[in-house]
Amino acid sequence: MAQVGDAEKVTAFLEGFFQRSRWSANLTFDPVKTLNYLRRAIHTNYAPYVLAWDGEAIVGLCSYHLYDVFTNPIAVMDETYVDPKYRFTDLGRRIVGTAIELAKAEGCKAMNFPIASGMQQQNGLANMIGRHFGGEYVGMIFMVRL
């Protein structure tokens, strides 16, 4: 689980994810805003970050936020990303599994996984969530460019 002191390394890792995503074609990554957000989100537990490390380097993460407006909290995945060198291992499954267990411990009754980065690898994430965790497709995401 990420600690506030990990925020700089998480920012750098997220920048790599951003540059490989479809978001980079229309948006600009702002490391200062990202760092400030991470410090707040991690400190308050609004957005837990499950991190996978290889020595001092982050090689995977799964983050989610807790949404509890209507009922028991629901966990909503924000990002899941594994360094390309660690793909086709069980790393993604393990960090997602850890996030699911942490969300259950917070009292969540569901976890939503919006998958919208446009990265081909996200198809593998969706398939893994279905195969290993019983996830089911219940909708789609529409984005309006502003």
ABEGO torsion letter per residue (X at the ends): XBBAAAAAAAAAAAAAAAAABAAAAABBBBAAAAAAAAAAAAAAGABBBBBBBBEABBABBBBBBBBAAABBBBBBBABBBBBAAABGBAAAAAAAAAAAAAAAAAGBABBBBBBAAGBAAAAAAAAAAAAAAGBBBAEBBBBBBX
